[in-house]
């Protein structure tokens, strides 16, 4: 995606990042006014406005801290926008909210209380869902005080809506840890939302808590793709329902919630890199396994090669125990010990060393083979050749590895060549 950051945040250490999404459809931007007059210091939170297409609004540029256009084409993909906001966010918490709602003056402070960071401590790991009041009335042009909206009779609010589709707050580190918002193609269009991430966090063991209804958002009617309030949706709006759903919830999200999955089907590449970089691995051996594949895993070809190797290993071991070893024992009896030992020495010199699996992981020193009166040892990423009779060497120490009579290379076959040259040189000197 070719996103453009039109305005960068001047907030150096906000506790909360509020991500507000638009896809060229918002007819008013008063949500920024309500969010700019909260009852906490303005530097404690930031407003990130993400436009999925390329529309830049002067009012948004003035009132938001961060303004980004994603320059999408065709049917929009909200989750791509959410992730761009998440990657730009500096707060300990991220909040995805309706970008055309009215926010009570204590909305931000109540979020701080819910995560128990109002006293300055680290936020607790929860999924905070936000209620929303809706009405069939249009947004009043003269509205200046959100307290007026508590008059239910005047504003004809519908029953309190469980608005998991549009409004949720989580810790930023949790959003990163569980892959951000799923960028799978089944989330393209209108039927998607932050509940994708929220439900996966719940699957991972995070407690879902619904925000106090006293700080629920207020949402007035406007033309929308679902045709509510007696309005008839256009074909274009109806086509924004691009994938199957269950009662308005994306089928992929419901399936993840029901099956217990807690990672996205399609993870944002930058979020994947951040998540992998933040892992704390306890040993060098495990570290070697930790970055072999990338997010797509092993290729089908690589797995097929390993299957072939496994079959070869099983058959080889079976034949070795039941055919080769008994045959070798009989050959030894026929040839006699002297000739057999000579042939065995030649075999070890010219064949065995080239059949060794030198790619084996070696967190500790591992003896691979004996080659031309040298022990060939692997330790971590290097190979060492120690002449027979050299004595005990501890290759785990700098002193042991610095032995002047030790041959060292990071290439196995190069080391064998060094041993051959060393033997030849020794024979010529003698």
MARLO-947078 format. One record per residue (C-alpha): x, y, z; residue in three letters; residue number from 1. Coordinates in steps of 0.05 Angstrom, whole numbers, m for minus. Layout:
N
<site px="X" py="Y" pz="Z" r="ALA" k="NUM"/>
...
//
This chain:
430
<site px="0" py="0" pz="0" r="UNK" k="1"/>
<site px="24" py="70" pz="m18" r="UNK" k="2"/>
<site px="2" py="109" pz="44" r="UNK" k="3"/>
<site px="21" py="182" pz="52" r="UNK" k="4"/>
<site px="30" py="215" pz="120" r="UNK" k="5"/>
<site px="5" py="286" pz="111" r="UNK" k="6"/>
<site px="14" py="306" pz="184" r="UNK" k="7"/>
<site px="57" py="277" pz="239" r="UNK" k="8"/>
<site px="39" py="277" pz="313" r="UNK" k="9"/>
<site px="73" py="326" pz="359" r="UNK" k="10"/>
<site px="53" py="284" pz="420" r="UNK" k="11"/>
<site px="117" py="253" pz="447" r="UNK" k="12"/>
<site px="88" py="204" pz="497" r="UNK" k="13"/>
<site px="12" py="197" pz="493" r="UNK" k="14"/>
<site px="m21" py="142" pz="534" r="UNK" k="15"/>
<site px="m77" py="132" pz="484" r="UNK" k="16"/>
<site px="m79" py="133" pz="407" r="UNK" k="17"/>
<site px="m149" py="141" pz="379" r="UNK" k="18"/>
<site px="m153" py="115" pz="307" r="UNK" k="19"/>
<site px="m210" py="145" pz="265" r="UNK" k="20"/>
<site px="m225" py="116" pz="197" r="UNK" k="21"/>
<site px="m256" py="147" pz="135" r="UNK" k="22"/>
<site px="m265" py="121" pz="65" r="UNK" k="23"/>
<site px="m288" py="184" pz="30" r="UNK" k="24"/>
<site px="m357" py="178" pz="62" r="UNK" k="25"/>
<site px="m358" py="223" pz="124" r="UNK" k="26"/>
<site px="m403" py="283" pz="115" r="UNK" k="27"/>
<site px="m381" py="317" pz="179" r="UNK" k="28"/>
<site px="m319" py="316" pz="223" r="UNK" k="29"/>
<site px="m347" py="339" pz="290" r="UNK" k="30"/>
<site px="m320" py="276" pz="324" r="UNK" k="31"/>
<site px="m253" py="313" pz="325" r="UNK" k="32"/>
<site px="m285" py="371" pz="362" r="UNK" k="33"/>
<site px="m313" py="326" pz="416" r="UNK" k="34"/>
<site px="m247" py="289" pz="423" r="UNK" k="35"/>
<site px="m208" py="353" pz="427" r="UNK" k="36"/>
<site px="m245" py="377" pz="489" r="UNK" k="37"/>
<site px="m237" py="319" pz="538" r="UNK" k="38"/>
<site px="m226" py="327" pz="612" r="UNK" k="39"/>
<site px="m154" py="303" pz="611" r="UNK" k="40"/>
<site px="m91" py="339" pz="587" r="UNK" k="41"/>
<site px="m88" py="339" pz="511" r="UNK" k="42"/>
<site px="m17" py="312" pz="510" r="UNK" k="43"/>
<site px="m41" py="247" pz="541" r="UNK" k="44"/>
<site px="m76" py="224" pz="477" r="UNK" k="45"/>
<site px="m69" py="231" pz="402" r="UNK" k="46"/>
<site px="m119" py="230" pz="345" r="UNK" k="47"/>
<site px="m99" py="191" pz="283" r="UNK" k="48"/>
<site px="m143" py="202" pz="222" r="UNK" k="49"/>
<site px="m136" py="148" pz="168" r="UNK" k="50"/>
<site px="m169" py="160" pz="100" r="UNK" k="51"/>
<site px="m172" py="96" pz="60" r="UNK" k="52"/>
<site px="m174" py="133" pz="m7" r="UNK" k="53"/>
<site px="m140" py="199" pz="m22" r="UNK" k="54"/>
<site px="m186" py="253" pz="5" r="UNK" k="55"/>
<site px="m152" py="306" pz="48" r="UNK" k="56"/>
<site px="m198" py="352" pz="88" r="UNK" k="57"/>
<site px="m173" py="419" pz="115" r="UNK" k="58"/>
<site px="m214" py="412" pz="178" r="UNK" k="59"/>
<site px="m183" py="343" pz="192" r="UNK" k="60"/>
<site px="m113" py="371" pz="179" r="UNK" k="61"/>
<site px="m126" py="425" pz="230" r="UNK" k="62"/>
<site px="m157" py="383" pz="286" r="UNK" k="63"/>
<site px="m124" py="314" pz="281" r="UNK" k="64"/>
<site px="m53" py="299" pz="305" r="UNK" k="65"/>
<site px="m38" py="250" pz="249" r="UNK" k="66"/>
<site px="m69" py="249" pz="180" r="UNK" k="67"/>
<site px="m56" py="192" pz="132" r="UNK" k="68"/>
<site px="m84" py="174" pz="63" r="UNK" k="69"/>
<site px="m79" py="101" pz="42" r="UNK" k="70"/>
<site px="m94" py="112" pz="m33" r="UNK" k="71"/>
<site px="m133" py="48" pz="m39" r="UNK" k="72"/>
<site px="m168" py="31" pz="m104" r="UNK" k="73"/>
<site px="m233" py="m6" pz="m115" r="UNK" k="74"/>
<site px="m272" py="m32" pz="m55" r="UNK" k="75"/>
<site px="m239" py="m8" pz="9" r="UNK" k="76"/>
<site px="m204" py="m52" pz="61" r="UNK" k="77"/>
<site px="m213" py="m22" pz="130" r="UNK" k="78"/>
<site px="m165" py="m70" pz="165" r="UNK" k="79"/>
<site px="m107" py="m45" pz="123" r="UNK" k="80"/>
<site px="m124" py="25" pz="148" r="UNK" k="81"/>
<site px="m129" py="1" pz="220" r="UNK" k="82"/>
<site px="m59" py="m30" pz="215" r="UNK" k="83"/>
<site px="m30" py="34" pz="186" r="UNK" k="84"/>
<site px="m59" py="72" pz="245" r="UNK" k="85"/>
<site px="m33" py="19" pz="293" r="UNK" k="86"/>
<site px="38" py="24" pz="264" r="UNK" k="87"/>
<site px="36" py="99" pz="269" r="UNK" k="88"/>
<site px="7" py="100" pz="340" r="UNK" k="89"/>
<site px="52" py="120" pz="399" r="UNK" k="90"/>
<site px="3" py="108" pz="455" r="UNK" k="91"/>
<site px="4" py="50" pz="504" r="UNK" k="92"/>
<site px="m69" py="39" pz="485" r="UNK" k="93"/>
<site px="m102" py="41" pz="416" r="UNK" k="94"/>
<site px="m176" py="56" pz="408" r="UNK" k="95"/>
<site px="m214" py="44" pz="344" r="UNK" k="96"/>
<site px="m278" py="86" pz="345" r="UNK" k="97"/>
<site px="m333" py="112" pz="300" r="UNK" k="98"/>
<site px="m305" py="174" pz="266" r="UNK" k="99"/>
<site px="m372" py="208" pz="264" r="UNK" k="100"/>
<site px="m396" py="196" pz="335" r="UNK" k="101"/>
<site px="m405" py="245" pz="393" r="UNK" k="102"/>
<site px="m359" py="230" pz="451" r="UNK" k="103"/>
<site px="m375" py="248" pz="524" r="UNK" k="104"/>
<site px="m325" py="295" pz="556" r="UNK" k="105"/>
<site px="m298" py="240" pz="602" r="UNK" k="106"/>
<site px="m290" py="187" pz="548" r="UNK" k="107"/>
<site px="m214" py="187" pz="549" r="UNK" k="108"/>
<site px="m208" py="191" pz="625" r="UNK" k="109"/>
<site px="m257" py="133" pz="632" r="UNK" k="110"/>
<site px="m214" py="91" pz="585" r="UNK" k="111"/>
<site px="m154" py="107" pz="629" r="UNK" k="112"/>
<site px="m193" py="85" pz="691" r="UNK" k="113"/>
<site px="m215" py="21" pz="657" r="UNK" k="114"/>
<site px="m143" py="2" pz="642" r="UNK" k="115"/>
<site px="m122" py="28" pz="711" r="UNK" k="116"/>
<site px="m69" py="74" pz="683" r="UNK" k="117"/>
<site px="m100" py="138" pz="711" r="UNK" k="118"/>
<site px="m48" py="132" pz="767" r="UNK" k="119"/>
<site px="10" py="125" pz="718" r="UNK" k="120"/>
<site px="20" py="49" pz="723" r="UNK" k="121"/>
<site px="24" py="0" pz="665" r="UNK" k="122"/>
<site px="m43" py="m15" pz="631" r="UNK" k="123"/>
<site px="m76" py="m81" pz="650" r="UNK" k="124"/>
<site px="m88" py="m131" pz="593" r="UNK" k="125"/>
<site px="m162" py="m127" pz="576" r="UNK" k="126"/>
<site px="m207" py="m118" pz="515" r="UNK" k="127"/>
<site px="m250" py="m57" pz="527" r="UNK" k="128"/>
<site px="m313" py="m54" pz="484" r="UNK" k="129"/>
<site px="m353" py="11" pz="477" r="UNK" k="130"/>
<site px="m429" py="19" pz="477" r="UNK" k="131"/>
<site px="m463" py="67" pz="430" r="UNK" k="132"/>
<site px="m530" py="102" pz="429" r="UNK" k="133"/>
<site px="m563" py="109" pz="361" r="UNK" k="134"/>
<site px="m623" py="149" pz="337" r="UNK" k="135"/>
<site px="m662" py="161" pz="272" r="UNK" k="136"/>
<site px="m653" py="236" pz="281" r="UNK" k="137"/>
<site px="m601" py="274" pz="241" r="UNK" k="138"/>
<site px="m542" py="308" pz="274" r="UNK" k="139"/>
<site px="m565" py="376" pz="302" r="UNK" k="140"/>
<site px="m525" py="434" pz="274" r="UNK" k="141"/>
<site px="m530" py="474" pz="339" r="UNK" k="142"/>
<site px="m504" py="419" pz="386" r="UNK" k="143"/>
<site px="m448" py="446" pz="431" r="UNK" k="144"/>
<site px="m456" py="407" pz="496" r="UNK" k="145"/>
<site px="m456" py="331" pz="498" r="UNK" k="146"/>
<site px="m493" py="333" pz="564" r="UNK" k="147"/>
<site px="m555" py="352" pz="525" r="UNK" k="148"/>
<site px="m555" py="283" pz="493" r="UNK" k="149"/>
<site px="m571" py="249" pz="559" r="UNK" k="150"/>
<site px="m644" py="270" pz="548" r="UNK" k="151"/>
<site px="m669" py="205" pz="519" r="UNK" k="152"/>
<site px="m740" py="229" pz="507" r="UNK" k="153"/>
<site px="m717" py="288" pz="465" r="UNK" k="154"/>
<site px="m666" py="249" pz="423" r="UNK" k="155"/>
<site px="m706" py="185" pz="417" r="UNK" k="156"/>
<site px="m647" py="139" pz="428" r="UNK" k="157"/>
<site px="m655" py="66" pz="409" r="UNK" k="158"/>
<site px="m638" py="13" pz="461" r="UNK" k="159"/>
<site px="m564" py="13" pz="479" r="UNK" k="160"/>
<site px="m525" py="m21" pz="422" r="UNK" k="161"/>
<site px="m470" py="m72" pz="434" r="UNK" k="162"/>
<site px="m425" py="m38" pz="382" r="UNK" k="163"/>
<site px="m369" py="m88" pz="378" r="UNK" k="164"/>
<site px="m366" py="m74" pz="303" r="UNK" k="165"/>
<site px="m336" py="m5" pz="309" r="UNK" k="166"/>
<site px="m310" py="13" pz="378" r="UNK" k="167"/>
<site px="m258" py="m23" pz="420" r="UNK" k="168"/>
<site px="m195" py="m6" pz="459" r="UNK" k="169"/>
<site px="m136" py="m53" pz="472" r="UNK" k="170"/>
<site px="m63" py="m46" pz="492" r="UNK" k="171"/>
<site px="m19" py="m32" pz="433" r="UNK" k="172"/>
<site px="31" py="m86" pz="453" r="UNK" k="173"/>
<site px="m26" py="m137" pz="453" r="UNK" k="174"/>
<site px="m49" py="m115" pz="384" r="UNK" k="175"/>
<site px="22" py="m125" pz="358" r="UNK" k="176"/>
<site px="32" py="m191" pz="395" r="UNK" k="177"/>
<site px="m29" py="m222" pz="362" r="UNK" k="178"/>
<site px="m15" py="m198" pz="292" r="UNK" k="179"/>
<site px="m55" py="m134" pz="288" r="UNK" k="180"/>
<site px="m118" py="m132" pz="246" r="UNK" k="181"/>
<site px="m128" py="m189" pz="197" r="UNK" k="182"/>
<site px="m113" py="m166" pz="126" r="UNK" k="183"/>
<site px="m146" py="m228" pz="94" r="UNK" k="184"/>
<site px="m186" py="m212" pz="31" r="UNK" k="185"/>
<site px="m251" py="m236" pz="64" r="UNK" k="186"/>
<site px="m251" py="m171" pz="104" r="UNK" k="187"/>
<site px="m254" py="m126" pz="43" r="UNK" k="188"/>
<site px="m315" py="m81" pz="44" r="UNK" k="189"/>
<site px="m364" py="m58" pz="96" r="UNK" k="190"/>
<site px="m373" py="m121" pz="137" r="UNK" k="191"/>
<site px="m311" py="m121" pz="181" r="UNK" k="192"/>
<site px="m286" py="m85" pz="243" r="UNK" k="193"/>
<site px="m241" py="m85" pz="304" r="UNK" k="194"/>
<site px="m280" py="m143" pz="334" r="UNK" k="195"/>
<site px="m234" py="m187" pz="291" r="UNK" k="196"/>
<site px="m175" py="m170" pz="336" r="UNK" k="197"/>
<site px="m217" py="m164" pz="399" r="UNK" k="198"/>
<site px="m246" py="m234" pz="393" r="UNK" k="199"/>
<site px="m178" py="m264" pz="378" r="UNK" k="200"/>
<site px="m151" py="m232" pz="442" r="UNK" k="201"/>
<site px="m209" py="m262" pz="480" r="UNK" k="202"/>
<site px="m191" py="m330" pz="451" r="UNK" k="203"/>
<site px="m120" py="m319" pz="476" r="UNK" k="204"/>
<site px="m146" py="m308" pz="547" r="UNK" k="205"/>
<site px="m157" py="m233" pz="552" r="UNK" k="206"/>
<site px="m219" py="m212" pz="591" r="UNK" k="207"/>
<site px="m271" py="m175" pz="550" r="UNK" k="208"/>
<site px="m302" py="m117" pz="589" r="UNK" k="209"/>
<site px="m357" py="m72" pz="566" r="UNK" k="210"/>
<site px="m346" py="1" pz="581" r="UNK" k="211"/>
<site px="m392" py="37" pz="630" r="UNK" k="212"/>
<site px="m456" py="55" pz="593" r="UNK" k="213"/>
<site px="m452" py="124" pz="625" r="UNK" k="214"/>
<site px="m395" py="140" pz="576" r="UNK" k="215"/>
<site px="m428" py="108" pz="515" r="UNK" k="216"/>
<site px="m419" py="144" pz="449" r="UNK" k="217"/>
<site px="m477" py="178" pz="412" r="UNK" k="218"/>
<site px="m488" py="166" pz="338" r="UNK" k="219"/>
<site px="m538" py="204" pz="294" r="UNK" k="220"/>
<site px="m568" py="179" pz="230" r="UNK" k="221"/>
<site px="m536" py="187" pz="162" r="UNK" k="222"/>
<site px="m539" py="151" pz="95" r="UNK" k="223"/>
<site px="m503" py="85" pz="102" r="UNK" k="224"/>
<site px="m493" py="20" pz="64" r="UNK" k="225"/>
<site px="m540" py="m21" pz="107" r="UNK" k="226"/>
<site px="m602" py="19" pz="90" r="UNK" k="227"/>
<site px="m626" py="35" pz="161" r="UNK" k="228"/>
<site px="m673" py="91" pz="180" r="UNK" k="229"/>
<site px="m719" py="75" pz="121" r="UNK" k="230"/>
<site px="m668" py="95" pz="69" r="UNK" k="231"/>
<site px="m658" py="52" pz="7" r="UNK" k="232"/>
<site px="m586" py="32" pz="m5" r="UNK" k="233"/>
<site px="m558" py="40" pz="m75" r="UNK" k="234"/>
<site px="m530" py="m20" pz="m113" r="UNK" k="235"/>
<site px="m460" py="7" pz="m101" r="UNK" k="236"/>
<site px="m472" py="10" pz="m26" r="UNK" k="237"/>
<site px="m501" py="m61" pz="m26" r="UNK" k="238"/>
<site px="m440" py="m86" pz="m64" r="UNK" k="239"/>
<site px="m397" py="m62" pz="m7" r="UNK" k="240"/>
<site px="m421" py="m125" pz="29" r="UNK" k="241"/>
<site px="m366" py="m162" pz="m8" r="UNK" k="242"/>
<site px="m364" py="m227" pz="32" r="UNK" k="243"/>
<site px="m412" py="m273" pz="71" r="UNK" k="244"/>
<site px="m431" py="m254" pz="141" r="UNK" k="245"/>
<site px="m470" py="m277" pz="202" r="UNK" k="246"/>
<site px="m520" py="m225" pz="226" r="UNK" k="247"/>
<site px="m475" py="m169" pz="200" r="UNK" k="248"/>
<site px="m410" py="m198" pz="227" r="UNK" k="249"/>
<site px="m355" py="m221" pz="180" r="UNK" k="250"/>
<site px="m356" py="m296" pz="172" r="UNK" k="251"/>
<site px="m280" py="m301" pz="179" r="UNK" k="252"/>
<site px="m282" py="m265" pz="247" r="UNK" k="253"/>
<site px="m340" py="m308" pz="273" r="UNK" k="254"/>
<site px="m303" py="m371" pz="250" r="UNK" k="255"/>
<site px="m240" py="m349" pz="286" r="UNK" k="256"/>
<site px="m279" py="m333" pz="349" r="UNK" k="257"/>
<site px="m316" py="m399" pz="347" r="UNK" k="258"/>
<site px="m255" py="m442" pz="331" r="UNK" k="259"/>
<site px="m210" py="m408" pz="382" r="UNK" k="260"/>
<site px="m159" py="m381" pz="332" r="UNK" k="261"/>
<site px="m119" py="m321" pz="357" r="UNK" k="262"/>
<site px="m73" py="m304" pz="299" r="UNK" k="263"/>
<site px="m95" py="m270" pz="234" r="UNK" k="264"/>
<site px="m101" py="m308" pz="169" r="UNK" k="265"/>
<site px="m62" py="m254" pz="133" r="UNK" k="266"/>
<site px="m15" py="m215" pz="178" r="UNK" k="267"/>
<site px="13" py="m147" pz="162" r="UNK" k="268"/>
<site px="87" py="m156" pz="143" r="UNK" k="269"/>
<site px="112" py="m99" pz="187" r="UNK" k="270"/>
<site px="72" py="m123" pz="247" r="UNK" k="271"/>
<site px="98" py="m194" pz="236" r="UNK" k="272"/>
<site px="169" py="m168" pz="237" r="UNK" k="273"/>
<site px="157" py="m128" pz="301" r="UNK" k="274"/>
<site px="124" py="m187" pz="335" r="UNK" k="275"/>
<site px="181" py="m234" pz="316" r="UNK" k="276"/>
<site px="234" py="m184" pz="337" r="UNK" k="277"/>
<site px="203" py="m177" pz="406" r="UNK" k="278"/>
<site px="208" py="m251" pz="422" r="UNK" k="279"/>
<site px="254" py="m272" pz="480" r="UNK" k="280"/>
<site px="287" py="m338" pz="463" r="UNK" k="281"/>
<site px="325" py="m375" pz="517" r="UNK" k="282"/>
<site px="380" py="m412" pz="480" r="UNK" k="283"/>
<site px="424" py="m409" pz="418" r="UNK" k="284"/>
<site px="397" py="m476" pz="395" r="UNK" k="285"/>
<site px="326" py="m451" pz="394" r="UNK" k="286"/>
<site px="346" py="m386" pz="361" r="UNK" k="287"/>
<site px="372" py="m426" pz="301" r="UNK" k="288"/>
<site px="302" py="m453" pz="290" r="UNK" k="289"/>
<site px="267" py="m387" pz="300" r="UNK" k="290"/>
<site px="279" py="m352" pz="233" r="UNK" k="291"/>
<site px="281" py="m407" pz="181" r="UNK" k="292"/>
<site px="218" py="m394" pz="140" r="UNK" k="293"/>
<site px="186" py="m325" pz="143" r="UNK" k="294"/>
<site px="111" py="m318" pz="154" r="UNK" k="295"/>
<site px="90" py="m368" pz="100" r="UNK" k="296"/>
<site px="126" py="m427" pz="132" r="UNK" k="297"/>
<site px="164" py="m481" pz="95" r="UNK" k="298"/>
<site px="152" py="m490" pz="21" r="UNK" k="299"/>
<site px="117" py="m552" pz="m5" r="UNK" k="300"/>
<site px="182" py="m571" pz="m41" r="UNK" k="301"/>
<site px="224" py="m566" pz="22" r="UNK" k="302"/>
<site px="174" py="m609" pz="61" r="UNK" k="303"/>
<site px="175" py="m660" pz="4" r="UNK" k="304"/>
<site px="251" py="m663" pz="8" r="UNK" k="305"/>
<site px="247" py="m676" pz="83" r="UNK" k="306"/>
<site px="196" py="m731" pz="72" r="UNK" k="307"/>
<site px="244" py="m764" pz="23" r="UNK" k="308"/>
<site px="301" py="m756" pz="73" r="UNK" k="309"/>
<site px="259" py="m788" pz="128" r="UNK" k="310"/>
<site px="241" py="m848" pz="84" r="UNK" k="311"/>
<site px="314" py="m855" pz="64" r="UNK" k="312"/>
<site px="334" py="m852" pz="138" r="UNK" k="313"/>
<site px="284" py="m906" pz="159" r="UNK" k="314"/>
<site px="301" py="m953" pz="102" r="UNK" k="315"/>
<site px="375" py="m941" pz="111" r="UNK" k="316"/>
<site px="373" py="m957" pz="185" r="UNK" k="317"/>
<site px="330" py="m1019" pz="173" r="UNK" k="318"/>
<site px="377" py="m1046" pz="119" r="UNK" k="319"/>
<site px="439" py="m1027" pz="160" r="UNK" k="320"/>
<site px="415" py="m1068" pz="219" r="UNK" k="321"/>
<site px="391" py="m1129" pz="180" r="UNK" k="322"/>
<site px="434" py="m1131" pz="118" r="UNK" k="323"/>
<site px="496" py="m1088" pz="118" r="UNK" k="324"/>
<site px="523" py="m1102" pz="189" r="UNK" k="325"/>
<site px="515" py="m1178" pz="183" r="UNK" k="326"/>
<site px="547" py="m1176" pz="113" r="UNK" k="327"/>
<site px="604" py="m1133" pz="139" r="UNK" k="328"/>
<site px="617" py="m1182" pz="195" r="UNK" k="329"/>
<site px="622" py="m1239" pz="146" r="UNK" k="330"/>
<site px="669" py="m1199" pz="101" r="UNK" k="331"/>
<site px="713" py="m1186" pz="162" r="UNK" k="332"/>
<site px="718" py="m1260" pz="177" r="UNK" k="333"/>
<site px="735" py="m1277" pz="105" r="UNK" k="334"/>
<site px="788" py="m1223" pz="94" r="UNK" k="335"/>
<site px="820" py="m1227" pz="161" r="UNK" k="336"/>
<site px="832" py="m1172" pz="211" r="UNK" k="337"/>
<site px="894" py="m1142" pz="178" r="UNK" k="338"/>
<site px="864" py="m1132" pz="108" r="UNK" k="339"/>
<site px="797" py="m1111" pz="137" r="UNK" k="340"/>
<site px="830" py="m1057" pz="181" r="UNK" k="341"/>
<site px="869" py="m1031" pz="121" r="UNK" k="342"/>
<site px="806" py="m1026" pz="78" r="UNK" k="343"/>
<site px="767" py="m995" pz="135" r="UNK" k="344"/>
<site px="821" py="m942" pz="143" r="UNK" k="345"/>
<site px="818" py="m925" pz="69" r="UNK" k="346"/>
<site px="742" py="m921" pz="72" r="UNK" k="347"/>
<site px="745" py="m872" pz="130" r="UNK" k="348"/>
<site px="798" py="m830" pz="97" r="UNK" k="349"/>
<site px="763" py="m822" pz="30" r="UNK" k="350"/>
<site px="688" py="m837" pz="39" r="UNK" k="351"/>
<site px="662" py="m828" pz="110" r="UNK" k="352"/>
<site px="680" py="m755" pz="118" r="UNK" k="353"/>
<site px="639" py="m738" pz="56" r="UNK" k="354"/>
<site px="577" py="m773" pz="81" r="UNK" k="355"/>
<site px="573" py="m735" pz="147" r="UNK" k="356"/>
<site px="512" py="m691" pz="161" r="UNK" k="357"/>
<site px="553" py="m629" pz="176" r="UNK" k="358"/>
<site px="490" py="m584" pz="178" r="UNK" k="359"/>
<site px="472" py="m611" pz="247" r="UNK" k="360"/>
<site px="460" py="m556" pz="299" r="UNK" k="361"/>
<site px="516" py="m553" pz="349" r="UNK" k="362"/>
<site px="502" py="m510" pz="410" r="UNK" k="363"/>
<site px="556" py="m552" pz="444" r="UNK" k="364"/>
<site px="617" py="m583" pz="410" r="UNK" k="365"/>
<site px="599" py="m645" pz="368" r="UNK" k="366"/>
<site px="649" py="m696" pz="341" r="UNK" k="367"/>
<site px="630" py="m707" pz="268" r="UNK" k="368"/>
<site px="683" py="m756" pz="246" r="UNK" k="369"/>
<site px="757" py="m774" pz="244" r="UNK" k="370"/>
<site px="793" py="m753" pz="181" r="UNK" k="371"/>
<site px="867" py="m764" pz="165" r="UNK" k="372"/>
<site px="889" py="m768" pz="238" r="UNK" k="373"/>
<site px="846" py="m708" pz="257" r="UNK" k="374"/>
<site px="782" py="m703" pz="297" r="UNK" k="375"/>
<site px="731" py="m660" pz="259" r="UNK" k="376"/>
<site px="687" py="m622" pz="309" r="UNK" k="377"/>
<site px="631" py="m573" pz="298" r="UNK" k="378"/>
<site px="614" py="m519" pz="349" r="UNK" k="379"/>
<site px="561" py="m466" pz="333" r="UNK" k="380"/>
<site px="576" py="m442" pz="262" r="UNK" k="381"/>
<site px="649" py="m464" pz="256" r="UNK" k="382"/>
<site px="686" py="m529" pz="242" r="UNK" k="383"/>
<site px="750" py="m549" pz="278" r="UNK" k="384"/>
<site px="803" py="m601" pz="262" r="UNK" k="385"/>
<site px="846" py="m625" pz="321" r="UNK" k="386"/>
<site px="905" py="m670" pz="306" r="UNK" k="387"/>
<site px="903" py="m737" pz="343" r="UNK" k="388"/>
<site px="946" py="m732" pz="405" r="UNK" k="389"/>
<site px="936" py="m657" pz="414" r="UNK" k="390"/>
<site px="902" py="m669" pz="481" r="UNK" k="391"/>
<site px="838" py="m642" pz="511" r="UNK" k="392"/>
<site px="813" py="m576" pz="483" r="UNK" k="393"/>
<site px="752" py="m539" pz="509" r="UNK" k="394"/>
<site px="723" py="m506" pz="447" r="UNK" k="395"/>
<site px="670" py="m470" pz="488" r="UNK" k="396"/>
<site px="726" py="m424" pz="514" r="UNK" k="397"/>
<site px="765" py="m370" pz="477" r="UNK" k="398"/>
<site px="829" py="m402" pz="502" r="UNK" k="399"/>
<site px="811" py="m470" pz="472" r="UNK" k="400"/>
<site px="791" py="m441" pz="405" r="UNK" k="401"/>
<site px="855" py="m400" pz="402" r="UNK" k="402"/>
<site px="901" py="m462" pz="402" r="UNK" k="403"/>
<site px="952" py="m450" pz="347" r="UNK" k="404"/>
<site px="951" py="m523" pz="324" r="UNK" k="405"/>
<site px="876" py="m522" pz="313" r="UNK" k="406"/>
<site px="850" py="m516" pz="242" r="UNK" k="407"/>
<site px="787" py="m473" pz="236" r="UNK" k="408"/>
<site px="738" py="m457" pz="180" r="UNK" k="409"/>
<site px="665" py="m439" pz="174" r="UNK" k="410"/>
<site px="660" py="m486" pz="113" r="UNK" k="411"/>
<site px="663" py="m561" pz="125" r="UNK" k="412"/>
<site px="694" py="m580" pz="58" r="UNK" k="413"/>
<site px="744" py="m524" pz="63" r="UNK" k="414"/>
<site px="766" py="m552" pz="130" r="UNK" k="415"/>
<site px="776" py="m622" pz="99" r="UNK" k="416"/>
<site px="820" py="m589" pz="46" r="UNK" k="417"/>
<site px="859" py="m553" pz="100" r="UNK" k="418"/>
<site px="870" py="m621" pz="135" r="UNK" k="419"/>
<site px="896" py="m652" pz="71" r="UNK" k="420"/>
<site px="943" py="m594" pz="59" r="UNK" k="421"/>
<site px="967" py="m597" pz="130" r="UNK" k="422"/>
<site px="981" py="m672" pz="125" r="UNK" k="423"/>
<site px="1018" py="m662" pz="59" r="UNK" k="424"/>
<site px="1059" py="m606" pz="88" r="UNK" k="425"/>
<site px="1077" py="m648" pz="149" r="UNK" k="426"/>
<site px="1098" py="m707" pz="105" r="UNK" k="427"/>
<site px="1142" py="m662" pz="61" r="UNK" k="428"/>
<site px="1176" py="m633" pz="122" r="UNK" k="429"/>
<site px="1191" py="m702" pz="148" r="UNK" k="430"/>
//
